[in-house]
């Protein structure tokens, strides 16, 4: 059951993030690699790797972390008003791609340890580096995005006991022990450009 839930969640995440990537610089590799750590976090159980956290907690924690990162990132982009290196926009600070990648990387480290976390951090670092190489961000934009991503995941981890009590347990109790018919994932809104929580429940 855990493998089925992980597979469906990973596929759903890929589909909604694919829509975001197609609308936003899909010619750049980092537009795709930014999502790799999050997909790995959901899909690793398919390979038999055991997580330190149950599926429901991982899904809620991931959603919370991305809400933090996306919200703060949007506020900073609109208020700092920094020109991008290529001069095409005034929303350079911080790097959203880098932040997205580092949210996932820190989640992988939390849920599977540094063995897998180191690889996820390498992918996230590559993502941030390519944003600078492609002249879409200054190096400090990428550094700030990385800090925001890691901080968002750490905040979600700190809130996990409360999230488990307030969200995972009540939803799980609707369907019996384990809450096997519930999935919570980030969803990209193609119209507004916002990342939102998506909760799927099968009665």
Backbone as CSV, one residue per row, in Angstrom:
resi,resn,N_x,N_y,N_z,CA_x,CA_y,CA_z,C_x,C_y,C_z
1,UNK,0.827,-1.209,0.000,0.000,0.000,0.000,0.862,1.260,0.000
2,UNK,1.951,1.242,0.789,2.836,2.403,0.835,3.427,2.663,-0.536
3,UNK,3.817,1.598,-1.242,4.409,1.782,-2.571,3.390,2.322,-3.567
4,UNK,2.153,1.863,-3.474,1.110,2.361,-4.368,0.858,3.844,-4.115
5,UNK,0.751,4.223,-2.841,0.525,5.634,-2.501,1.694,6.488,-2.969
6,UNK,2.908,5.996,-2.769,4.082,6.759,-3.190,4.121,6.922,-4.699
7,UNK,3.787,5.854,-5.423,3.793,5.914,-6.888,2.766,6.910,-7.399
8,UNK,1.542,6.827,-6.882,0.497,7.744,-7.330,0.810,9.188,-6.972
9,UNK,1.371,9.384,-5.788,1.723,10.742,-5.365,2.837,11.314,-6.235
10,UNK,3.848,10.503,-6.530,4.955,10.965,-7.370,4.467,11.307,-8.770
11,UNK,3.578,10.488,-9.326,3.030,10.749,-10.664,2.203,12.031,-10.666
12,UNK,1.357,12.193,-9.641,0.543,13.412,-9.556,1.411,14.650,-9.441
13,UNK,2.474,14.552,-8.624,3.379,15.685,-8.468,4.069,16.014,-9.787
14,UNK,4.507,14.991,-10.511,5.166,15.224,-11.801,4.224,15.899,-12.796
15,UNK,2.972,15.479,-12.816,2.018,16.042,-13.767,1.741,17.518,-13.502
16,UNK,1.493,17.857,-12.225,1.177,19.269,-11.945,2.413,20.147,-12.057
17,UNK,3.599,19.610,-11.750,4.809,20.400,-11.889,5.254,20.497,-13.348
18,UNK,4.889,19.500,-14.146,5.178,19.570,-15.572,4.455,20.751,-16.202
19,UNK,3.223,21.001,-15.766,2.476,22.155,-16.285,3.189,23.452,-15.946
20,UNK,3.741,23.522,-14.740,4.476,24.721,-14.346,5.723,24.893,-15.189
21,UNK,6.435,23.807,-15.420,7.675,23.889,-16.173,7.430,24.294,-17.623
22,UNK,6.358,23.803,-18.214,6.066,24.130,-19.605,5.740,25.611,-19.778
23,UNK,5.226,26.225,-18.727,4.904,27.649,-18.803,6.079,28.538,-18.421
24,UNK,7.153,27.933,-17.916,8.214,28.750,-17.336,9.597,28.220,-17.726
25,UNK,10.130,28.715,-18.837,11.514,28.449,-19.210,11.839,26.969,-19.331
26,UNK,11.002,26.199,-20.030,11.245,24.765,-20.104,12.481,24.397,-20.922
27,UNK,13.118,25.384,-21.541,14.345,25.087,-22.276,15.539,24.948,-21.337
28,UNK,15.413,25.403,-20.099,16.509,25.320,-19.147,16.385,24.073,-18.284
29,UNK,17.473,23.357,-18.122,17.445,22.091,-17.383,17.018,22.288,-15.935
30,UNK,17.354,23.434,-15.347,17.023,23.635,-13.931,15.529,23.810,-13.695
31,UNK,14.775,24.118,-14.759,13.326,24.184,-14.610,12.760,22.813,-14.281
32,UNK,13.479,21.778,-14.670,13.057,20.409,-14.384,13.750,19.852,-13.142
33,UNK,15.043,20.147,-12.981,15.762,19.570,-11.845,15.302,20.147,-10.508
34,UNK,14.669,21.321,-10.518,14.196,21.896,-9.254,13.192,20.989,-8.560
35,UNK,12.485,20.168,-9.332,11.465,19.298,-8.761,11.978,17.906,-8.406
36,UNK,13.185,17.569,-8.856,13.699,16.213,-8.660,13.763,15.790,-7.190
37,UNK,14.281,16.624,-6.269,14.333,16.176,-4.873,12.960,15.855,-4.285
38,UNK,11.936,16.651,-4.600,10.595,16.390,-4.071,10.042,15.079,-4.611
39,UNK,10.264,14.821,-5.901,9.794,13.567,-6.496,10.517,12.385,-5.850
40,UNK,11.818,12.541,-5.620,12.590,11.484,-4.962,12.046,11.218,-3.564
41,UNK,11.699,12.287,-2.843,11.183,12.123,-1.485,9.920,11.269,-1.476
42,UNK,9.053,11.456,-2.472,7.821,10.687,-2.535,8.017,9.296,-3.123
43,UNK,8.981,9.169,-4.042,9.094,7.926,-4.804,10.084,6.912,-4.233
44,UNK,10.972,7.299,-3.336,11.976,6.362,-2.826,11.395,5.077,-2.246
45,UNK,10.241,5.124,-1.543,9.690,3.867,-1.036,9.389,2.835,-2.128
46,UNK,9.229,3.287,-3.369,9.009,2.354,-4.475,10.201,1.439,-4.686
47,UNK,11.382,1.900,-4.295,12.604,1.113,-4.462,12.921,0.285,-3.221
48,UNK,12.058,0.351,-2.219,12.286,-0.407,-0.998,13.009,0.360,0.090
49,UNK,13.349,1.627,-0.182,14.026,2.443,0.822,13.013,2.869,1.879
50,UNK,13.347,2.655,3.137,12.443,2.996,4.231,12.647,4.443,4.669
51,UNK,11.531,5.148,4.848,11.587,6.527,5.325,11.516,6.563,6.843
52,UNK,12.064,7.639,7.419,11.964,7.848,8.860,10.581,8.352,9.265
53,UNK,9.761,8.723,8.270,8.469,9.366,8.521,7.396,8.636,7.726
54,UNK,6.203,8.471,8.305,5.115,7.804,7.598,4.647,8.654,6.414
55,UNK,3.926,8.017,5.501,3.513,8.681,4.268,2.680,9.932,4.541
56,UNK,1.702,9.823,5.446,0.844,10.971,5.730,1.621,12.159,6.256
57,UNK,2.565,11.895,7.159,3.383,12.978,7.703,4.272,13.590,6.633
58,UNK,4.828,12.765,5.765,5.677,13.296,4.690,4.878,14.185,3.752
59,UNK,3.664,13.760,3.398,2.838,14.542,2.475,2.437,15.879,3.083
60,UNK,2.022,15.859,4.349,1.621,17.098,5.008,2.822,18.020,5.204
61,UNK,3.943,17.447,5.595,5.147,18.252,5.809,5.617,18.890,4.495
62,UNK,5.576,18.126,3.408,5.990,18.664,2.112,5.085,19.808,1.690
63,UNK,3.781,19.612,1.820,2.840,20.663,1.448,3.079,21.929,2.257
64,UNK,3.268,21.764,3.567,3.508,22.911,4.440,4.793,23.635,4.059
65,UNK,5.857,22.886,3.809,7.142,23.494,3.453,7.029,24.297,2.166
66,UNK,6.335,23.752,1.166,6.207,24.472,-0.100,5.290,25.679,0.014
67,UNK,4.302,25.612,0.891,3.468,26.795,1.120,4.304,27.916,1.724
68,UNK,5.130,27.575,2.722,6.022,28.573,3.324,6.940,29.179,2.270
69,UNK,7.615,28.304,1.520,8.603,28.770,0.543,7.962,29.630,-0.550
70,UNK,6.849,29.162,-1.099,6.207,29.894,-2.193,5.660,31.235,-1.725
71,UNK,5.096,31.267,-0.527,4.508,32.508,-0.013,5.577,33.563,0.263
72,UNK,6.621,33.157,0.981,7.684,34.120,1.311,8.416,34.545,0.049
73,UNK,8.644,33.601,-0.858,9.320,33.914,-2.115,8.529,34.961,-2.907
74,UNK,7.215,34.790,-2.984,6.376,35.731,-3.733,6.402,37.118,-3.099
75,UNK,6.359,37.165,-1.778,6.395,38.456,-1.082,7.715,39.172,-1.344
76,UNK,8.829,38.446,-1.235,10.140,39.054,-1.441,10.319,39.525,-2.881
77,UNK,9.870,38.715,-3.846,10.014,39.109,-5.245,9.266,40.410,-5.543
78,UNK,8.102,40.555,-4.943,7.288,41.741,-5.237,7.745,42.976,-4.476
79,UNK,8.451,42.793,-3.371,8.853,43.950,-2.564,10.296,44.386,-2.813
80,UNK,11.200,43.446,-3.064,12.609,43.801,-3.264,12.824,44.483,-4.609
81,UNK,12.126,44.025,-5.643,12.159,44.676,-6.959,13.576,44.749,-7.533
82,UNK,14.274,43.625,-7.526,15.637,43.572,-8.061,15.617,43.152,-9.531
83,UNK,16.385,43.843,-10.360,16.456,43.539,-11.790,17.257,42.255,-12.009
84,UNK,16.761,41.392,-12.877,17.485,40.167,-13.212,18.750,40.513,-14.011
85,UNK,19.750,39.630,-13.977,20.989,39.900,-14.726,20.762,40.128,-16.217
86,UNK,19.749,39.443,-16.794,19.482,39.621,-18.221,18.580,40.823,-18.494
87,UNK,18.150,41.517,-17.432,17.361,42.727,-17.580,15.925,42.526,-18.001
88,UNK,15.447,41.274,-18.004,14.103,41.000,-18.531,12.983,41.173,-17.519
89,UNK,13.310,41.297,-16.241,12.262,41.433,-15.223,12.851,42.036,-13.959
90,UNK,11.967,42.452,-13.058,12.376,43.067,-11.794,11.998,42.186,-10.603
91,UNK,12.142,40.869,-10.769,11.778,39.942,-9.694,12.880,38.913,-9.453
92,UNK,14.111,39.376,-9.437,15.242,38.460,-9.366,15.449,37.857,-7.980
93,UNK,15.131,38.612,-6.929,15.435,38.158,-5.562,14.172,37.693,-4.852
94,UNK,14.225,36.465,-4.292,15.259,35.424,-4.399,14.951,34.474,-5.553
95,UNK,15.792,33.470,-5.740,15.580,32.495,-6.806,14.543,31.465,-6.385
96,UNK,13.401,31.464,-7.063,12.351,30.498,-6.757,12.725,29.078,-7.136
97,UNK,13.414,28.921,-8.295,13.867,27.587,-8.701,14.767,26.981,-7.626
98,UNK,15.720,27.782,-7.154,16.656,27.291,-6.146,15.931,26.964,-4.851
99,UNK,15.011,27.828,-4.447,14.246,27.573,-3.235,13.445,26.285,-3.325
100,UNK,12.791,26.069,-4.465,12.020,24.853,-4.671,12.897,23.618,-4.545
101,UNK,14.077,23.673,-5.160,14.987,22.528,-5.116,15.472,22.236,-3.706
102,UNK,15.787,23.279,-2.955,16.322,23.065,-1.613,15.245,22.672,-0.606
103,UNK,14.000,23.040,-0.837,12.920,22.499,-0.006,12.926,20.977,-0.116
104,UNK,12.928,20.487,-1.349,12.920,19.042,-1.566,14.159,18.360,-1.034
105,UNK,15.322,18.999,-1.209,16.575,18.401,-0.746,16.588,18.227,0.766
106,UNK,16.136,19.246,1.483,16.109,19.150,2.939,15.072,18.129,3.407
107,UNK,13.963,18.020,2.692,12.973,17.003,3.034,13.543,15.600,2.862
108,UNK,14.299,15.394,1.790,14.939,14.087,1.582,15.904,13.788,2.717
109,UNK,16.685,14.781,3.126,17.627,14.568,4.229,16.885,14.213,5.514
110,UNK,15.789,14.936,5.786,15.019,14.662,6.997,14.405,13.269,6.984
111,UNK,13.877,12.865,5.834,13.092,11.635,5.759,13.924,10.379,5.511
112,UNK,15.130,10.534,4.916,15.928,9.361,4.555,17.378,9.439,5.036
113,UNK,17.761,10.537,5.662,19.122,10.669,6.157,20.063,11.272,5.124
114,UNK,21.310,11.495,5.542,22.279,12.165,4.675,22.733,11.304,3.509
115,UNK,22.572,9.980,3.600,22.957,9.133,2.469,22.247,9.551,1.193
116,UNK,20.948,9.712,1.277,20.161,10.200,0.144,20.138,11.719,0.107
117,UNK,20.206,12.336,1.267,20.142,13.794,1.328,21.290,14.472,0.615
118,UNK,22.482,13.867,0.671,23.641,14.467,0.003,23.416,14.559,-1.497
119,UNK,22.842,13.512,-2.077,22.547,13.534,-3.512,21.508,14.576,-3.851
120,UNK,20.488,14.684,-3.001,19.438,15.678,-3.225,19.994,17.095,-3.117
121,UNK,20.894,17.302,-2.158,21.524,18.623,-2.016,22.405,18.933,-3.229
122,UNK,23.052,17.914,-3.786,23.877,18.129,-4.981,23.005,18.581,-6.150
123,UNK,21.839,17.957,-6.315,20.915,18.351,-7.381,20.414,19.769,-7.157
124,UNK,20.104,20.104,-5.907,19.634,21.451,-5.593,20.711,22.490,-5.856
125,UNK,21.956,22.162,-5.497,23.075,23.078,-5.749,23.276,23.283,-7.243
126,UNK,23.158,22.202,-8.011,23.244,22.292,-9.474,22.153,23.221,-10.012
127,UNK,20.946,23.081,-9.478,19.830,23.914,-9.929,20.122,25.393,-9.699
128,UNK,20.588,25.728,-8.496,20.913,27.114,-8.199,22.049,27.638,-9.051
129,UNK,23.053,26.811,-9.268,24.205,27.209,-10.088,23.780,27.513,-11.518
130,UNK,22.891,26.685,-12.064,22.451,26.882,-13.448,21.610,28.146,-13.597
131,UNK,20.921,28.569,-12.530,20.179,29.821,-12.607,21.125,30.998,-12.796
132,UNK,22.289,30.916,-12.170,23.301,31.964,-12.315,23.975,31.852,-13.680
133,UNK,24.316,30.626,-14.079,24.976,30.399,-15.371,24.099,30.887,-16.528
134,UNK,22.805,30.662,-16.432,21.891,31.076,-17.494,21.483,32.546,-17.388
135,UNK,22.150,33.269,-16.492,21.963,34.714,-16.400,20.538,35.111,-15.987
136,UNK,19.890,34.226,-15.206,18.550,34.521,-14.734,18.547,35.039,-13.307
137,UNK,19.669,34.815,-12.579,19.777,35.275,-11.203,21.211,35.659,-10.873
138,UNK,21.347,36.558,-9.910,22.645,36.844,-9.318,22.955,35.743,-8.309
139,UNK,24.222,35.598,-7.957,24.589,34.511,-7.038,23.899,34.668,-5.686
140,UNK,23.687,35.906,-5.233,23.039,36.093,-3.934,21.554,35.747,-3.991
141,UNK,20.949,35.836,-5.176,19.567,35.386,-5.327,19.472,33.886,-5.081
142,UNK,20.434,33.151,-5.658,20.448,31.692,-5.492,20.731,31.319,-4.035
143,UNK,21.656,32.038,-3.412,21.979,31.757,-2.008,20.765,32.011,-1.122
144,UNK,20.063,33.117,-1.374,18.863,33.428,-0.591,17.773,32.399,-0.834
145,UNK,17.627,31.960,-2.081,16.635,30.933,-2.391,16.936,29.632,-1.662
146,UNK,18.224,29.266,-1.609,18.614,28.055,-0.901,18.302,28.163,0.586
147,UNK,18.636,29.298,1.179,18.360,29.507,2.602,16.860,29.464,2.883
148,UNK,16.072,30.078,2.000,14.624,30.076,2.170,14.062,28.669,2.055
149,UNK,14.560,27.906,1.089,14.081,26.539,0.912,14.386,25.660,2.107
150,UNK,15.625,25.715,2.577,16.017,24.914,3.740,15.230,25.351,4.968
151,UNK,15.128,26.672,5.170,14.391,27.186,6.320,12.929,26.772,6.307
152,UNK,12.314,26.762,5.135,10.914,26.367,5.029,10.724,24.906,5.424
153,UNK,11.644,24.052,4.983,11.555,22.632,5.342,11.816,22.414,6.824
154,UNK,12.760,23.156,7.392,13.029,23.042,8.828,11.824,23.512,9.648
155,UNK,11.170,24.581,9.179,9.980,25.069,9.880,8.859,24.032,9.826
156,UNK,8.677,23.422,8.655,7.650,22.387,8.522,7.959,21.189,9.410
157,UNK,9.237,20.828,9.503,9.656,19.726,10.379,9.364,20.055,11.843
158,UNK,9.632,21.296,12.237,9.370,21.702,13.616,7.878,21.668,13.928
159,UNK,7.040,21.945,12.937,5.596,21.951,13.134,4.964,20.572,12.964
160,UNK,5.741,19.578,12.551,5.184,18.271,12.217,4.375,17.637,13.348
161,UNK,4.831,17.693,14.603,3.997,17.098,15.665,2.587,17.695,15.715
162,UNK,2.495,18.996,15.492,1.189,19.658,15.502,0.406,19.323,14.230
163,UNK,1.104,19.286,13.094,0.448,18.935,11.835,-0.096,17.514,11.895
164,UNK,0.666,16.627,12.525,0.217,15.237,12.658,-1.052,15.168,13.504
165,UNK,-1.052,15.921,14.595,-2.199,15.899,15.499,-3.421,16.569,14.888
166,UNK,-3.214,17.680,14.174,-4.330,18.471,13.666,-4.842,18.003,12.303
167,UNK,-3.957,17.377,11.490,-4.344,17.035,10.123,-4.292,15.532,9.865
168,UNK,-3.129,14.916,10.080,-2.951,13.517,9.702,-3.862,12.595,10.507
169,UNK,-3.881,12.755,11.823,-4.711,11.877,12.659,-6.205,12.043,12.397
170,UNK,-6.729,13.285,12.331,-8.169,13.416,12.037,-8.566,12.843,10.682
171,UNK,-7.759,13.082,9.655,-8.078,12.539,8.335,-7.956,11.027,8.360
172,UNK,-6.901,10.532,9.011,-6.720,9.086,9.090,-7.859,8.400,9.812
173,UNK,-8.414,9.051,10.831,-9.501,8.442,11.596,-10.777,8.291,10.768
174,UNK,-10.899,9.074,9.692,-12.070,8.957,8.819,-12.096,7.637,8.068
175,UNK,-10.900,7.066,7.865,-10.794,5.875,7.028,-10.191,4.685,7.757
176,UNK,-10.053,4.814,9.076,-9.440,3.735,9.826,-7.970,3.992,10.008
177,UNK,-7.302,3.111,10.677,-5.900,3.285,11.025,-5.045,3.471,9.783
178,UNK,-4.223,4.522,9.786,-3.277,4.733,8.692,-3.716,5.749,7.672
179,UNK,-5.062,5.962,7.540,-5.519,6.957,6.571,-5.053,6.661,5.174
180,UNK,-5.255,5.406,4.717,-4.691,4.975,3.448,-5.309,5.593,2.217
181,UNK,-6.422,6.306,2.337,-7.098,6.849,1.169,-6.951,8.357,1.041
182,UNK,-5.914,8.898,1.635,-5.713,10.343,1.631,-4.351,10.685,1.037
183,UNK,-4.323,11.685,0.182,-3.058,12.183,-0.358,-3.076,13.704,-0.322
184,UNK,-1.975,14.303,0.108,-1.853,15.757,0.142,-0.590,16.140,-0.621
185,UNK,-0.754,16.964,-1.651,0.362,17.330,-2.524,0.313,18.809,-2.864
186,UNK,1.484,19.378,-3.209,1.452,20.739,-3.738,0.876,20.741,-5.142
187,UNK,0.133,21.779,-5.492,-0.456,21.897,-6.820,-0.113,23.258,-7.390
188,UNK,0.243,23.298,-8.676,0.597,24.553,-9.337,-0.610,25.087,-10.088
189,UNK,-0.995,26.328,-9.821,-2.090,26.988,-10.520,-1.513,27.725,-11.724
190,UNK,-1.840,27.240,-12.922,-1.262,27.793,-14.153,-1.696,29.237,-14.411
191,UNK,-2.827,29.643,-13.879,-3.330,30.986,-14.137,-2.667,32.015,-13.228
192,UNK,-2.661,31.736,-11.925,-2.105,32.707,-10.987,-0.614,32.523,-10.749
193,UNK,-0.097,31.334,-11.074,1.307,31.046,-10.818,1.593,30.666,-9.376
194,UNK,0.545,30.430,-8.584,0.718,30.106,-7.169,0.833,28.601,-6.964
195,UNK,1.553,28.217,-5.912,1.616,26.829,-5.491,0.651,26.658,-4.326
196,UNK,-0.260,25.692,-4.460,-1.326,25.523,-3.485,-1.355,24.084,-2.978
197,UNK,-1.914,23.863,-1.776,-2.064,22.486,-1.306,-3.242,21.812,-1.997
198,UNK,-3.073,20.584,-2.387,-4.139,19.813,-3.015,-4.364,18.571,-2.151
199,UNK,-5.572,18.408,-1.621,-5.908,17.268,-0.782,-6.895,16.392,-1.537
200,UNK,-6.509,15.120,-1.754,-7.368,14.169,-2.441,-7.834,13.114,-1.432
201,UNK,-9.147,12.940,-1.329,-9.729,11.988,-0.394,-10.702,11.082,-1.164
202,UNK,-10.518,9.764,-1.025,-11.446,8.816,-1.638,-12.340,8.236,-0.556
203,UNK,-13.648,8.476,-0.649,-14.578,7.987,0.362,-14.963,6.537,0.086
